[in-house]
Amino acid sequence: MSSVYYPQAVATIRIRWEDFDSNDSLLSKTAKQSLIPRNVRVVLNDYTSADKFNMTIDYKDFPYDPRSIRALGVTIHVEDRKSLYKQDGTLNFIQPKEDNIVFQGFADEDNIEFSDSDRTVTFEGRDFTSLLIDAPYNGQALELNLKVDELISNIVKSIEATQKIKIVNKTGGTLPTLGKFAPDFNKLSTKRSAKKKESLWDVIQDLAARSGLIAYISLDELILTKPRQLFDKDKNYRFVHGRNIESLSFKRKIGRQKGLNIRVRSLNIEKKEVIEADIPREATSSWADSIGVKRENQTVEKIGSDGEVKKEVAPFLTFFLPNISNKDQLIEVGQNTWEEVGRQQLEGKLKTFDMATQQKDNNKTELLDLLKLRIGDAIKIEIDTDDLEGLQRFKKESDRSNYLISRGYTNEVARAFARTLGKFETRFYTKSVEFTVDLDSGFSQSIDFINFIETDQKALKWTWT
């Protein structure tokens, strides 16, 4: 595989003007323009959050007063050009097309900045998820007598900005009608009561969760699908330390898991109900005392935009189980799962400058485009074959660690590989992806990952929420 790439990013912008003069026909039209950014960064987040972008362009490519702009749509295309020049000697530019889109969304109104020192313009924004996150729900009770995809479609169409988003069912079957799971003695449970300060996206996520589904935005589509299986064994993006990994770090959660919440959910068809439990918040007192945690949602500390350290609710790791008969049973499973996750969780981060990676399966080599890597995809992290053979000569962990350090591994990574050799799954679950294309420094990609959790409950399937 060639290690020489010729990355390029092209941004297509769509400008809607402020209608200062209703008689000016030019202001009623949407201006469209393609340009090459100096720098562009795209961050693909978890299913429940909006993807983000920021980019810097030359002022000559965007000579507009931001006060005249009502809305700014942005589509970012990234591709390996394969060569700098065409056969006729002219510069090679990528063509914006659906296949090379890595981001589609809007610039946030308050994040358009001009710099007089270097004559550049900077944009920041989010994908279409942000439109649903920012839109408050109207507070009316929601009738649940329609199929889930129809309910969500009605919500999406309730505001003009999202009416063109397509609802796509990728479950391979017909989606459920939640109203049918209401107990016969309580007809009011066929309605979903509104909650304070809910957004449209909150309601969509709740409806999907009640149905045992995942809902997320992909470009201009809202996807409804079943929770991903542990991993697709036929497709793993392969990374080898010493070849296509620029930097790698591991962080192992030893002992009792902190800073993580478990949610277990079951759709009981026989009893016509959906039940769920959050652990440790809904755990039993005896279990919480034995573990040494409070019966509340775990929190993590994050630094806010103002530089202050703030606490927020930690991520939820959601497990879907079939036909749990009651909540007490569900809580017990959730408690066991919380402990199991605490023993197994390994997370990390890697950075690569490559735009593709090879996957070998049964002597067949397939080239995978790293621009297609998305949240939930499986990656495989290995060490170089020569290093692995050399490592296996040593029985002591310290000798293995020293050997890897002598081969150029950082102390942290050397200790992780030496300690866990043959003990943990080399496939990991992608949590977030970041692409950067810079005219000076080229392409880079950062990936945050976590290991796949194996538990004694073989029916468990999980996803980040």
C-alpha positions in Angstrom: 0.0 0.0 0.0 1.4 3.4 -0.9 2.1 5.8 2.0 2.0 8.8 -0.3 -1.3 10.7 -0.3 -2.5 13.9 -2.0 -5.4 15.0 0.2 -7.7 17.8 -0.6 -10.8 19.3 0.9 -13.4 21.2 -0.9 -16.2 23.1 0.8 -19.5 23.9 -0.9 -21.2 26.8 0.8 -24.8 27.9 0.4 -25.7 31.5 1.5 -29.2 32.7 2.4 -29.2 36.5 2.6 -31.0 38.7 5.1 -34.0 40.2 3.3 -33.3 43.8 4.0 -35.0 44.9 0.8 -37.9 42.7 -0.2 -37.9 44.2 -3.7 -34.3 43.0 -4.3 -34.5 39.8 -6.3 -30.8 39.0 -5.7 -31.4 38.7 -2.0 -34.2 36.2 -2.5 -31.8 33.7 -4.2 -29.4 31.3 -2.5 -25.8 31.9 -3.4 -23.7 28.7 -3.9 -19.9 28.5 -4.1 -17.2 25.9 -3.9 -13.8 26.8 -2.4 -10.7 25.2 -1.1 -10.1 25.9 2.7 -6.7 26.6 4.1 -7.7 24.3 7.0 -10.7 22.2 7.7 -11.5 20.0 10.8 -14.5 17.6 11.1 -15.4 15.9 14.3 -17.9 13.0 14.2 -19.4 12.5 17.6 -21.6 9.8 19.2 -25.1 9.1 17.9 -26.9 11.5 20.3 -24.7 14.6 19.7 -24.2 16.8 16.7 -21.1 16.4 14.5 -19.0 19.6 14.3 -16.7 21.3 11.8 -14.5 24.4 11.7 -12.6 25.7 8.7 -10.4 28.7 7.7 -10.6 30.1 4.2 -9.0 33.1 2.4 -11.0 36.3 2.6 -10.8 36.6 -1.2 -12.9 33.4 -1.5 -15.5 34.8 0.9 -15.7 38.6 0.5 -19.1 39.0 2.2 -20.2 41.0 5.2 -21.4 38.4 7.8 -24.2 40.8 8.8 -25.8 40.2 5.4 -26.0 36.5 5.9 -29.1 34.9 7.3 -27.9 31.2 7.1 -24.8 29.5 5.8 -25.0 25.9 4.7 -21.8 23.9 4.5 -20.9 20.6 2.8 -17.3 19.4 3.1 -15.8 16.9 0.6 -12.4 15.2 1.2 -10.6 12.8 -1.0 -7.2 11.5 -1.9 -6.4 13.0 -5.4 -3.8 10.2 -6.1 -1.6 12.8 -7.8 -0.9 16.5 -7.9 -1.3 16.9 -11.6 -3.5 15.5 -14.3 -2.0 13.8 -17.4 -2.3 17.1 -19.3 0.0 18.8 -16.7 -2.8 20.9 -15.1 -3.4 20.9 -11.3 -5.6 18.0 -10.1 -8.7 19.1 -8.1 -11.3 16.8 -6.6 -14.8 17.0 -7.8 -17.5 17.5 -5.1 -19.8 14.5 -5.2 -22.0 12.5 -2.8 -19.4 9.8 -2.4 -16.7 12.1 -0.9 -18.9 14.0 1.5 -17.6 13.9 5.1 -19.8 16.6 6.6 -23.1 18.4 5.8 -24.6 21.1 8.0 -24.6 24.8 9.0 -22.3 27.4 10.3 -23.5 28.7 13.7 -24.4 32.4 13.4 -22.1 33.6 16.1 -19.1 31.7 14.9 -18.1 33.6 11.7 -14.9 35.5 12.3 -12.7 37.8 10.2 -9.0 38.3 10.7 -7.4 41.4 9.3 -3.9 40.2 10.1 -3.9 37.3 7.7 -7.0 38.1 5.7 -8.9 34.9 6.6 -12.4 33.9 7.5 -13.2 31.2 10.1 -16.4 29.2 10.3 -17.6 26.8 13.0 -20.8 24.8 12.9 -22.7 21.6 13.4 -24.6 19.1 11.3 -28.4 18.8 10.8 -28.7 17.2 14.3 -28.2 20.7 15.7 -31.4 21.9 14.2 -33.4 19.3 16.2 -31.3 19.8 19.3 -31.9 23.6 19.2 -35.7 23.3 18.5 -37.8 23.1 21.7 -40.7 20.6 21.8 -44.1 22.3 21.9 -45.1 20.5 25.1 -48.1 18.6 23.8 -48.7 15.0 24.7 -47.7 12.7 21.8 -50.1 10.0 20.6 -48.2 6.7 20.3 -50.7 5.0 17.9 -48.5 5.4 14.9 -45.4 3.4 13.9 -42.2 4.8 15.4 -40.8 6.0 12.0 -44.1 7.8 11.3 -44.1 9.5 14.7 -40.5 10.7 14.2 -41.3 11.8 10.6 -44.0 14.0 12.0 -41.6 15.5 14.5 -39.0 16.2 11.9 -41.5 17.9 9.6 -42.8 20.1 12.3 -40.2 22.7 11.6 -39.3 24.1 8.2 -35.5 23.7 8.6 -35.7 19.9 8.8 -38.6 19.1 6.5 -36.3 17.7 3.8 -34.5 15.3 6.2 -35.3 11.7 5.1 -36.3 9.0 7.6 -34.6 5.8 6.7 -35.4 2.4 8.4 -32.4 0.2 8.4 -33.7 -2.5 10.7 -34.7 -4.8 7.9 -38.2 -5.0 9.1 -41.4 -3.1 10.1 -41.0 -0.8 13.1 -43.2 -1.2 16.1 -46.2 0.9 17.3 -45.5 1.8 20.9 -49.2 2.3 21.7 -49.7 -1.4 21.3 -47.5 -2.0 24.3 -49.8 -0.1 26.6 -51.5 -2.1 29.3 -55.2 -2.7 28.6 -56.2 -1.1 32.0 -54.3 2.1 31.3 -55.3 3.7 28.0 -53.5 6.9 29.0 -50.2 5.1 28.5 -50.8 5.3 24.8 -49.7 8.9 25.1 -46.2 10.2 25.8 -46.3 13.1 28.2 -44.0 16.1 27.5 -41.1 17.0 29.8 -39.8 20.4 30.7 -37.2 21.9 28.4 -37.3 19.0 25.9 -35.9 19.5 22.4 -37.2 17.7 19.4 -34.1 15.6 19.4 -34.8 14.6 23.0 -38.2 13.3 22.0 -36.8 11.4 19.0 -34.1 9.8 21.1 -36.7 8.8 23.7 -39.1 7.2 21.1 -36.1 5.3 19.5 -35.0 4.1 22.9 -38.4 2.9 23.8 -38.4 0.8 20.6 -35.0 -0.6 21.3 -33.5 1.4 18.4 -30.8 3.9 17.7 -31.6 7.1 15.9 -28.9 9.3 14.4 -28.3 11.8 11.6 -26.1 10.8 8.6 -25.7 13.8 6.3 -29.3 14.6 5.3 -30.9 11.3 6.5 -32.2 10.3 10.0 -31.3 6.7 10.4 -33.3 4.3 12.5 -31.6 1.0 13.1 -31.1 -1.8 15.7 -28.2 -1.5 18.2 -25.0 -2.7 16.5 -23.8 -6.2 17.2 -20.5 -6.4 19.0 -18.7 -5.9 15.8 -18.7 -6.8 12.1 -16.2 -9.6 12.0 -15.9 -9.2 8.3 -14.8 -5.6 8.4 -12.1 -4.2 10.7 -10.1 -1.1 10.0 -6.6 -2.3 10.7 -3.9 -0.2 12.4 -0.4 -1.5 13.1 1.9 0.3 15.5 5.1 1.2 13.6 3.4 1.4 10.3 0.2 3.5 10.0 -0.1 4.7 13.6 1.5 8.1 14.3 0.7 8.1 18.1 -1.2 5.7 20.3 -2.3 5.8 24.0 -4.2 3.4 26.2 -6.2 4.1 29.4 -7.3 1.1 31.3 -10.0 1.4 34.0 -8.8 -0.7 36.8 -11.1 -2.0 39.5 -14.6 -0.5 40.2 -15.8 1.6 37.2 -16.2 5.3 37.9 -17.5 8.0 35.6 -19.8 5.7 33.6 -23.5 4.9 33.8 -25.2 1.7 32.7 -28.7 1.7 31.2 -30.4 -1.7 30.7 -33.6 -1.8 28.7 -36.1 -4.6 27.8 -39.0 -4.8 25.4 -41.4 -7.4 26.9 -43.8 -8.4 24.2 -45.9 -10.7 26.4 -46.6 -8.0 29.0 -46.8 -5.2 26.4 -44.3 -3.0 28.2 -40.9 -1.3 27.8 -38.9 -1.2 31.1 -35.5 0.3 31.8 -33.1 0.9 34.7 -30.2 3.2 35.2 -27.3 1.9 37.2 -26.1 3.1 39.8 -29.0 5.6 40.2 -31.6 2.9 40.4 -29.5 0.2 42.0 -30.4 -1.4 45.3 -29.1 0.1 48.5 -27.3 -3.1 49.5 -25.4 -3.3 46.2 -24.5 0.4 46.2 -23.1 0.1 49.8 -21.1 -3.0 48.9 -19.6 -1.3 45.8 -19.0 2.0 47.6 -20.9 4.3 45.1 -23.8 6.7 45.5 -27.2 5.8 44.1 -27.1 8.7 41.5 -25.9 9.2 38.0 -22.1 9.2 37.8 -20.5 12.5 36.7 -17.3 13.5 34.9 -15.4 16.8 35.0 -15.0 18.9 31.9 -13.5 22.3 31.2 -16.1 24.7 29.9 -15.5 27.4 27.3 -15.0 29.9 30.1 -12.1 27.8 31.5 -14.1 26.7 34.6 -14.2 23.0 35.6 -17.8 21.8 35.5 -19.5 18.5 36.3 -21.8 16.8 33.8 -23.6 13.4 33.7 -21.2 10.8 32.4 -22.0 8.8 29.2 -24.5 5.9 29.3 -23.5 2.5 28.1 -26.9 1.0 27.0 -27.6 -2.7 26.9 -30.8 -4.1 25.2 -32.2 -7.4 26.6 -35.2 -9.4 25.4 -38.2 -10.3 27.6 -37.0 -9.4 31.1 -40.1 -10.0 33.2 -39.8 -7.2 35.8 -37.7 -4.2 36.9 -36.1 -6.0 39.9 -34.7 -8.6 37.5 -33.5 -5.8 35.1 -31.8 -3.9 38.0 -29.9 -7.1 39.0 -28.7 -7.6 35.4 -27.7 -4.0 35.3 -25.7 -4.2 38.5 -23.8 -7.2 37.3 -23.1 -5.5 34.0 -21.8 -2.4 35.7 -19.3 -4.4 37.7 -18.3 -6.4 34.6 -17.7 -3.2 32.6 -15.5 -1.9 35.4 -13.2 -4.9 35.1 -12.9 -4.8 31.3 -13.0 -1.3 30.0 -10.0 -0.2 28.1 -10.1 3.0 26.1 -7.6 4.9 24.0 -6.7 7.2 21.2 -4.7 6.9 18.1 -3.6 9.3 15.3 -2.7 8.4 11.7 -1.6 10.3 8.6 -2.8 7.5 6.3 -6.0 7.8 4.3 -6.5 4.1 3.8 -5.6 0.8 5.5 -5.3 -2.8 4.4 -7.5 -5.5 5.8 -6.4 -9.1 5.3 -8.9 -11.9 5.5 -8.2 -15.5 4.3 -5.3 -14.4 2.2 -7.5 -11.7 0.6 -6.4 -8.1 0.9 -8.9 -5.3 0.8 -8.2 -1.6 0.9 -10.5 0.3 3.3 -11.0 4.1 2.9 -10.4 5.7 6.4 -12.6 8.6 5.4 -15.5 6.1 5.6 -14.8 5.2 9.2 -17.8 6.1 11.4 -18.9 5.9 15.0 -19.5 2.2 16.0 -17.2 0.8 13.3 -14.7 -1.8 14.5 -10.9 -1.0 14.4 -8.2 -3.5 15.0 -4.9 -2.4 16.7 -1.9 -4.6 16.4 1.8 -4.4 16.8 4.3 -5.1 14.0 4.8 -8.8 13.2 8.5 -8.7 13.9 7.9 -7.0 17.3 5.2 -9.6 18.2 7.6 -12.5 17.4 10.3 -10.8 19.5 7.9 -10.1 22.3 6.9 -13.7 22.7 10.4 -14.7 23.6 10.1 -13.0 27.0 8.1 -14.4 29.9 8.4 -11.5 32.3 6.2 -8.4 31.8 9.1 -6.1 32.5 11.3 -7.8 29.9 8.6 -7.5 27.3 8.1 -3.8 28.2 11.8 -3.0 27.9 12.0 -4.8 24.6 9.2 -2.7 23.1 10.7 0.5 24.5 14.0 -0.4 22.8 12.0 -0.7 19.6 10.7 2.8 19.8 7.4 2.4 21.7 6.5 4.9 24.3 6.6 3.8 27.9 2.8 3.9 28.3 2.1 1.8 25.1 4.9 -0.6 25.8 3.5 -1.3 29.3 0.0 -1.8 27.9 1.1 -4.2 25.2 3.5 -6.1 27.5 0.8 -6.4 30.3 -2.1 -7.4 28.0 -0.4 -9.6 25.4 -2.9 -12.3 24.6 -5.3 -11.1 27.3 -7.5 -8.6 25.5 -9.4 -8.3 22.3 -7.5 -6.3 19.7 -10.7 -5.1 18.1 -12.1 -1.9 19.4 -15.3 0.2 19.1 -15.0 3.7 17.5 -16.3 6.4 19.8 -15.4 9.5 17.8 -13.5 10.4 14.7 -11.7 13.6 13.7 -10.5 14.5 10.2 -8.1 17.4 9.5 -7.0 18.6 6.1 -4.4 21.4 6.0 -2.9 23.0 2.9 0.5 23.0 4.7 0.6 19.9 6.8 -1.8 17.6 4.8 -4.2 15.0 6.3 -4.5 13.6 9.8 -7.1 11.5 11.5 -7.6 11.0 15.3 -9.8 8.1 16.6 -11.1 7.6 20.1 -12.0 4.0 20.9 -13.1 1.7 23.6 -12.9 -2.1 23.7 -15.9 -4.3 23.1 -17.5 -5.4 26.3 -18.0 -9.2 26.7 -20.3 -10.2 29.6 -21.9 -13.4 30.8 -25.2 -12.2 29.4 -24.9 -13.5 25.9 -28.0 -11.6 24.8 -26.5 -8.3 25.7 -26.0 -5.8 22.9 -24.8 -2.3 23.6 -24.3 1.2 22.2 -23.1 4.5 23.5 -25.8 7.0 24.4 
